[in-house]
């Protein structure tokens, strides 16, 4: 006769598996919360990365909406890469870096939902989880070939173009190990890039553990300790504007390949997990002192002279993709059109550990 406790364990397994379904979760916004724009009734919870890969592949197989002046093979996914490449010189190494990418992420999420009927959360990369132990970052489930985004590049499978594309920040050939050889994006053809050119090419990577310290909890703590916005965004943004890697560029630098392209890094789908992670850190910093930080903005508006100063009224452009948006409109994720928040990373990690432990718990019961 099977003990009752066994049924209890099976029921628990089933309950956990059901709760792990790839569905969007929402929380109600505190009725006393002060929001400058139109207050959201509920906030979509952005969780640690999860399986939304089919929606990404859908974008990569959907024809572009605007083919004027671009290759006819362009996809909806390529359009986001092209917009980033056209904008790159004005959105990196500057104060509007974070709000521009916050709004860009919102446009990407909107396209996943409208074009591909995706109903789950926009995931983020929790770098702390993948650097806190002794395992290489490549051991992260993000890079799992079956359930994740695939692994490293395969040496000798890609030749970095050497023609002059007139880019301010050229490619780094040493970062291109080769085409990704496994996972869901191994056979995908990109049409924009690398950098400021159009070529049909594979997804490239070249994992680099040397940047691991800049993805660690100690580095994150230093970023979050900054007292003003200009110091905050500078603390997370390093190369090529500073001599050492910091959180933003370290994420790009670890993955390597086209993720190191100043212009077309978002050919790699992990780009969006990384930048959603940066947005999460910014929201954590804002939440620590909402009264003073919610609309805190500053820093140079250009990375070459004249530098100027970015303000809340600065207009952010998204060429060929969407209408412009002000920095002010991107400051509060609790207001329309954003309406999202982030989960508790510690709770998410605890859930994942429990899930991984379940088979061992079942086995141990019968020892």
C-alpha positions, 0 to 999 in steps of 0.5 A: 500500500502506498503511504499517504505521505507519498500522495502528499508529495505528489500533490505538492509536485503537481501544485508547484508544476502548475504554478510554474506555468509561463503565465503573466502574473499581476499585482495591484498598485498601492492605492496611495501610490503617487503617480504623475501620469495615468496610474495603472490599475495593476502591474505586470510582474517581470520575473527572472528569465523563463521560457518565452523563446517561442515568441522570440522565434516568432518575431524572427520569422515574421516579415518586417513591417517596413522594408524601405531601403533594407533587405527584403528578408528582414524580419520584425525582430531585425527591425528592432536590431536596425533601430538600435543600430541607427540610435546607438551613437546617441544612447550609450555613454549618456544620461538617457541610456537607461530611459531609452532602453526602458522604453525600447524594452517596452516596445519589444515586449509590446511586439511580442504580445501583439505580433506573437500573442505572447502572454508571459512576463518579459524575463530578466537575467539575474547575474548575481545567481550566475556568479555567486558560486564556483561554476562558470557562468556558462553553466547558467540555465540561460545557456542551456541548449534544451530549455535556454538560449543555447551556449557558446560559439563554435570555433572556426565557424564564423569569419568577422567581416573586415570591410569598412562600415564607417562605424565609430566603434569597430568590431572586436574580432577576438570576441567572435569565437564562432556561430552558436552551435546548439539551442533554439537559435543555432539555425537562425539567420540574422540580416542586420549587422554586425555593426553598420552593415547588412549581411546574412549571418549566424548568431555569434558568441564567445564566452569570456569569464574575465569580466565575471567580477563586474557581474558580481553581487559586490559590484551590484552593491556598489552601483546601488549605493550611489546617491544621485542618478548621474553617479548611478548610471556611470557606476554601471556603464564602463567600456568603451567610455571608461577604462574598465568593464562595468555591469552593462558592458560586462554582460555584453562582454561575457557573452561575446560575439555580436553582443559586443557590437556597439550597434547590433548587440540585440541580434542576440536574444539574451540582450533583452534579458540583460537590459531588463536586468539593468532596468530592474536594478534602476527600479531598485535604486529608484524605489530606495528613495522614491520621493527623490529618485523617481524623477532623478535625471542627469548626465551628459546628453552627448558622448562627444563635445558639446556634451550638454545635460540631459533633462526630463524633457529630452526627446528620445527617438526610435527611428523606423520603429515608433514615435518619440518619447520624452525621458519623463514619460519613461521614469515611472514603470507604475504608470501607463504605458509600462504597468509592470514591476519586478519579482523578489529575486531571492524568492525566485531563486528559492523556488528554483532550488526547490524545483531542482530538489524535488526528484531527490526528495522523491528518491530519498523517500524510498531509501 
